[in-house]
Every structure is written in C-alpha cells, then in structure tokens.
C-alpha cells in the first residue's frame, strides 16, 4: 500500500495552495478531490479580484490574510505564470450615508496597515493621487479637508486621469522624491512626486499670516515663487508646477516666510 506523509482533502484554491506549499518539502503529498478536475466548487465562482481589506474588522484573521495575500500576489502570479494586473479599486459615494461608509472604510484600511500622511491624517498620495498601494487612489475629503468644491472637482479629474493611465499601462512612474514643508506649512499634498510630470501642490498655513512669500525649492533652485497678501488656515493654497520646471533628483520643499 502506498504511503503518504500528508493527504489534502479538496483541490480548490485553498487545498491546491496548501499542496503546492507542502511540495516545497521532502514529503509525499496526495490531494483528494471528488470532482474530475481542480477548483470545480466554490473556487470556480470567485470574483476574480483581490480584496484590499478595508471592509474587514481590524485585527481579525480575515483582515490580516487579505492584506498579506494582496501584497504577495504579484510574486505568486509570476511564479505560476498567471496573468495578473493591478487595476485598483474605486469606491464611489452619492449620498451622505455613502460618505460615512467611505470614511469608515478609510479608517479600517489605516488600521489594517495602509500608509497615512501625518500632515493631512489622510492617506499618503503621490502626484497622481495614488496611495502607497499600487492601483488604489484617494482624493477629496478622504484625502484632506476642502473649502472649495472647485478644488475637489479638480482633484477628482486628476485622480481619474491617473487611474485611467494605470489601467492602460499597468503602472505609473515611480514617485521617489519627497515633498516637505517648513514649520508654517500644514496639510501638504502630494507627499511624493516623480519630477517627470506636471503637479499641483496643495497646502494650508498653520496660522493667519500677512504679506507672505511662498517658495517651492528643489536643491538650491527656487522652482516657483509667489507672493500672498493674506493667508488663513481655513483657505487652501494651490500652486501648479510644470514638468519642465522640475528635476528628477531633488526632493521638493515648500517654504513659507513672512
């Protein structure tokens, strides 16, 4: 009679993954399946997408596995030769109740391991409004508080453009340059840029100011300078930078002086 070290019952997604992992060791492994082929049960009816984990209870095994599995899937798909593309997930709301749920999902996502920007208390995003998770984007009041609906609309348009380019190309340019502000700058976005594309820098001053100068600096070079007669914490300041004004080696600093 043939002897087995391990017998896996069921050859769906879980059973097949367990058997594959066991095959890495010097073990005799058998898989039992009642159907004629693998993945004929619940595994054949899955949604075909990776869950980001923002709807799962923080600290739960489900949340931990969702985040860890999502992060590992690029490697697993490459090893198995499975076609895989990160297209991202966009959560859309139309009512106040929807906004409450979106903010709840944001809070859960942060507790489950998403990167948060300490300056805005929202997710850290790059110049395309992409978060630290490729294919996941954030804008509007989930990102930071707005005072004008025009700013929200412009952010939404820029996010949609970034998401569309991500879907078409499968990735966006790496944004390895940090964006920082001095002691008078708060609520600064984005937190990272590439230096390759146009970018809108948004921020708020930390206290009421008069006769101010705003300088955006890379290395020793002033990229843009603007005079502001009056600045209030309640009013967002936005400055548009063109790609040709930026380099791809130096971090960007926002300096406010009076």
NUDREN-956361 format. One record per residue (C-alpha): residue number from 1; y, x, z. Coordinates in steps of 0.02 Angstrom, whole numbers, plus 50000, padded with zeros to 5 digits. Each point is the difference from the previous one (the first is absolute). Example, Ala and Ser with C-alpha at 12.3 -4.5 7.8 and 13.67 -1.06 7.14 Angstrom:
BEGIN
i/y/x/z
1/49775/50615/50390;
2/50172/50069/49967;
END
This chain:
BEGIN
i/y/x/z
1/50000/50000/50000;
2/50172/50067/49953;
3/50110/50041/50147;
4/50190/49972/50009;
5/50124/50070/50123;
6/50122/49856/49970;
7/49981/49831/49916;
8/50162/49911/49953;
9/49980/49813/49981;
10/50121/49931/49872;
11/50080/50086/49851;
12/50171/49924/49995;
13/50159/50101/50022;
14/49961/50043/50182;
15/49814/50035/49978;
16/50028/50107/49845;
17/50139/50099/50085;
18/49889/50031/50152;
19/49857/50058/49890;
20/50115/50114/49900;
21/50065/50082/50158;
22/49824/50023/50070;
23/49948/50081/49836;
24/50113/50147/50043;
25/49875/50049/50135;
26/49818/50057/49990;
27/49931/49827/50027;
28/49879/49886/49909;
29/50103/49843/49974;
30/49942/49834/49927;
31/50106/49848/49958;
32/49924/49825/50003;
33/50079/49861/49896;
34/49935/49825/49972;
35/50090/49980/49832;
36/49959/50095/49840;
37/50159/50106/50005;
38/50127/50066/50123;
39/50157/49906/50053;
40/49938/49828/49949;
41/50056/49909/50158;
42/50171/49996/50082;
43/50042/50170/49925;
44/50000/49923/49825;
45/50135/49877/50054;
46/50129/50119/50075;
47/50182/49997/49946;
48/49995/50173/49922;
49/50150/50062/50100;
50/50031/50115/50148;
51/50076/49919/50154;
52/50153/50086/50072;
53/49961/49941/50177;
54/50165/49914/50039;
55/49919/49833/50043;
56/49871/50069/50123;
57/50021/50007/50188;
58/50066/50171/50053;
59/49869/50103/50089;
60/49856/49899/49929;
61/49853/50081/49911;
62/50045/49900/49845;
63/50176/50073/49995;
64/49936/50176/50032;
65/49869/49989/49863;
66/50121/49921/49876;
67/50130/50138/50017;
68/49871/50140/50004;
69/49902/49929/49853;
70/50157/49974/49898;
71/50051/50182/50025;
72/49826/50064/49953;
73/49972/49895/49845;
74/50082/50119/49875;
75/49872/50134/50046;
76/49852/49880/50002;
77/50046/49923/49832;
78/50016/50174/49923;
79/49830/50053/50070;
80/49915/49844/49934;
81/50092/49994/49833;
82/50068/49826/50037;
83/50160/49951/49906;
84/50134/49976/50131;
85/50189/49979/49996;
86/50123/49972/50143;
87/50109/49858/49936;
88/50070/49955/50170;
89/50016/49833/50088;
90/50160/49896/49998;
91/50024/49866/50134;
92/50128/49870/49945;
93/50086/49871/50110;
94/50103/49847/49953;
95/50038/49917/50167;
96/50056/50050/50175;
97/49821/49978/50058;
98/49943/50120/49862;
99/50127/50128/50060;
100/49934/49984/50178;
101/49825/50037/49936;
102/50059/50148/49894;
103/50087/50076/50151;
104/49843/49970/50102;
105/49895/50088/49868;
106/50124/50144/50001;
107/49982/50018/50189;
108/49811/49995/49989;
109/50000/50128/49860;
110/50103/50120/50105;
111/49883/49980/50148;
112/49852/50034/49886;
113/50070/50168/49943;
114/50137/49976/49868;
115/50143/50127/50001;
116/50163/49932/50072;
117/50175/50066/49970;
118/50080/50038/50171;
119/50174/49973/49928;
120/49972/49822/49938;
121/49848/49945/50104;
122/49930/49942/49833;
123/49872/50085/49888;
124/50049/50171/49933;
125/50027/49985/49812;
126/50040/50118/49858;
127/50125/49976/49858;
128/49883/49872/49918;
129/49984/49899/50161;
130/49820/50058/50013;
131/49934/50025/50177;
132/49888/50143/50057;
133/49853/49898/49934;
134/49994/50018/49809;
135/50024/49832/49915;
136/50075/49915/50153;
137/50187/49965/49987;
138/50133/49931/50119;
139/50178/49937/49980;
140/50119/49870/50070;
141/50007/49957/50184;
142/49824/50066/50029;
143/50073/50171/49957;
144/50167/49986/50090;
145/50130/49869/50044;
146/50118/49948/49859;
147/50173/49924/50006;
148/50018/49954/49815;
149/49871/49905/49896;
150/50055/50104/49850;
151/49926/50156/50081;
152/49836/49908/50031;
153/49991/49945/49818;
154/50034/50176/49936;
155/49866/50071/50114;
156/49876/49868/49940;
157/50036/50046/49819;
158/49977/50186/50035;
159/49838/49966/50095;
160/49932/49894/49857;
161/50042/50139/49877;
162/49910/50128/50109;
163/49849/49888/50022;
164/49989/49967/49813;
165/50006/50187/49962;
166/49866/50030/50132;
167/49886/49871/49918;
168/50029/50072/49826;
169/49977/50183/50048;
170/49890/49990/50154;
171/50121/50107/50101;
172/50184/50041/50023;
173/50084/50171/50008;
174/49973/50088/50165;
175/50150/49986/50116;
176/49995/50159/50102;
177/50185/50017/50041;
178/50055/49929/50168;
179/50160/49897/50018;
180/50090/50026/50166;
181/50165/49949/50076;
182/50115/50078/50129;
183/50038/49924/50171;
184/50115/49865/49926;
185/49870/49935/49876;
186/49874/49864/50043;
187/49882/49884/49907;
188/49979/50127/49860;
189/49889/49964/49849;
190/49908/50065/49906;
191/49916/50129/50111;
192/49932/50101/49853;
193/50053/50035/49820;
194/49928/50096/49853;
195/50161/50069/49929;
196/49939/49941/49829;
197/50074/49825/49992;
198/50154/49897/50041;
199/50006/49945/50181;
200/50105/49885/50108;
201/50032/50065/50176;
202/50035/49864/50130;
203/50058/50024/50179;
204/50109/49933/50141;
205/50119/50096/50112;
206/49954/50004/50184;
207/50174/49949/50062;
208/50163/49933/49926;
209/50091/50135/49901;
210/50163/50020/49904;
211/50052/50121/49862;
212/49826/50071/49974;
213/49924/50115/49873;
214/49819/49981/49944;
215/49917/50151/49921;
216/49825/50005/49928;
217/49943/50181/50000;
218/49853/50095/49927;
219/49989/50179/50060;
220/50179/50065/49995;
221/50057/49882/49862;
222/50091/49835/50026;
223/49915/49877/49882;
224/50124/49859/50031;
225/50152/49972/50110;
226/50080/49832/50044;
227/50150/49952/50105;
228/49979/49844/50110;
229/50158/49928/50081;
230/49897/49898/50125;
231/49816/49994/50046;
232/49912/49882/50120;
233/49819/49999/50063;
234/49985/49821/49936;
235/50037/50053/49820;
236/49875/50093/49893;
237/50062/50146/49895;
238/49912/50031/49834;
239/50025/50153/49889;
240/49916/50019/49831;
241/49944/50173/49944;
242/49949/50046/49823;
243/49848/50107/49964;
244/50106/50131/49911;
245/50099/50026/50161;
246/49845/50044/50102;
247/49883/50149/50009;
248/49814/49994/50038;
249/49995/50133/50136;
250/50125/49959/50139;
251/49997/49858/50128;
252/50145/49878/49994;
253/50120/49985/50148;
254/50124/49859/50028;
255/50152/50061/50097;
256/50135/49884/50067;
257/50157/50079/50072;
258/50169/49933/50058;
END
